[in-house]
Amino acid sequence: MRLWPRTLFGRLVVILVGGMLAGQVLTGSIWYDVRHTQALEIPLRLAAARVADLQRLHRVRPQAFAENLRALAKPGFQPSLEDTPTALPAGTESMAERLLRRALAEQGGNPEGLRLLQVELHEIVGERHGLGALFANHGARAELLLELPLGDGHWLRLAMTEGQGWSSQSTLDVALDYLLRLYLLRILVVVLLALLAVRLAIGPLDKLARAAEALGDDIQRPPLAVEGPLEVRRAARAFNAMQQRLIANLGERMRFLAAVSHDLRSPITRLRLRTEMLDDAQVRQRMRKDLDDMEGMVTATLDFISGSDLEEPRQKLDVNALLQSLQADLEEQGVRVAVQGRAQQPLPGYPLSLRRALDNLVENALRYAGDAEIRVEDGPQRLSLRVLDRGPGIPPDQLQRVSEPFYRVEASRNSATGGYGLGLSIAQTIAAAHHGHLVLRNREDGGLEAELLFERRG
């Protein structure tokens, strides 16, 4: 769903603000009831005063009451005498009827038997009724139809229209002022408070997420501060404990590897000494080769594993200086490698490890093609270091597998022609430690392109 925020911060804000606004809309019915009562109060009180006067007139002159009613009739006030009341279904007393009865009693009239048959609010101009009349610029008027017994067997029916009188402020102005203060200002305050509350609640989680990301860059980073709500403190303590366990496990692995290296090299050295005492020169030469392969595999394995443990400090490294140093070292060995392009800004990372990754890629290019070229492309979002050659390339179905440890395109396992299949694996591991990855592709006009692609983070 596109409108649903992707972040926890955005989702909590939407839930809180949406829930508060929904509650505000529901409670808006209170305003309608209050405003409706206010709009009816004056007309009902005026009607009650007229009914009280008519009751007094009936008590004083009952014989001339019908004639007096005809004399009082006018537009907006139509009284009549009825022999029977209007049949109505049984129902509860309305708020307007209760208000009319109370107002009639206050005027000295008798509310006994009074029935309010109809009450409607209309705008004077446009004849709107209902909710629209509550927002009219002109005062709304109430159209009333009521009946009450006169005590002599007759019923007085009154159809009248009563206005709200004169006001210095229009109904619309009153409504807008009410809505502005009750809704708009309250909504703004609710939104601001929701943003502040969610930010305070999400802040510790965001700090925990940043710490988890930084742990991949530097496992020796300082422990996370244990502060904030109880749940966040528990998460911080668990995170710090996990970091210590990782450090301990890595240290134990390195100690184990050091012990294996020592234990393997010692028997290899003894075997070399015993090999030299063999009389058969051909057998002696074969055993030398086997021992060289064994020692090379041990060394390559240790190099690969140590390559994933970046113990050097992370720093902003000058990529251009690193490439110049690599180029100069190769020239001393009689190998010329061209470098095209320049990095525009430093790259946070590990200098020795990145140099090692480039060494492996260049070494592969020189081994299989006899030449190599480095191209640098830098931008605001990413840095690309490409090592190109004109060798045979790699079969397309094996491009994804050659970066696996100990996988070699050659099946001969000949270290002289293809190494031990760890160079690309080490380069991929180092690239991942720099928030990047290694991409291998065959060039259209022949050769291989090995690209180290690093995402620049703000």
WOCORUR-V383630 format. One line per field, one symbol per residue. psi: psi as a letter, one per 40 degrees, with the letter a starting at -180 (. if undefined). Layout:
psi: ???
//
This chain:
psi: hdehididddddddddddddddddddeedddddddddddeddddddddddddddddddddgddedddddddehihehgiihidiihhiihiihiddddddddddddeeihehehhhdihihiidhefiiaddddeidihiihhihiiiieeeeihhhhhihhaeaiiehiddddddddddddcddddddddddddddddddddddddddddddddddheeiiihhgiaiddddddddddddddddddddddddddddddddddddddddddddddeeidhdddddddddddddddddddddddddddeggeiihihihddddddddddddddeehhhihhiihdiihhahdddddddddddddddddddeiihhhhhiiddihhhhhiifaeahhdeedeeeeihehidheefhdddeaefeddddddddddeffaihhhihidfhiihhhhhhhhh.
//
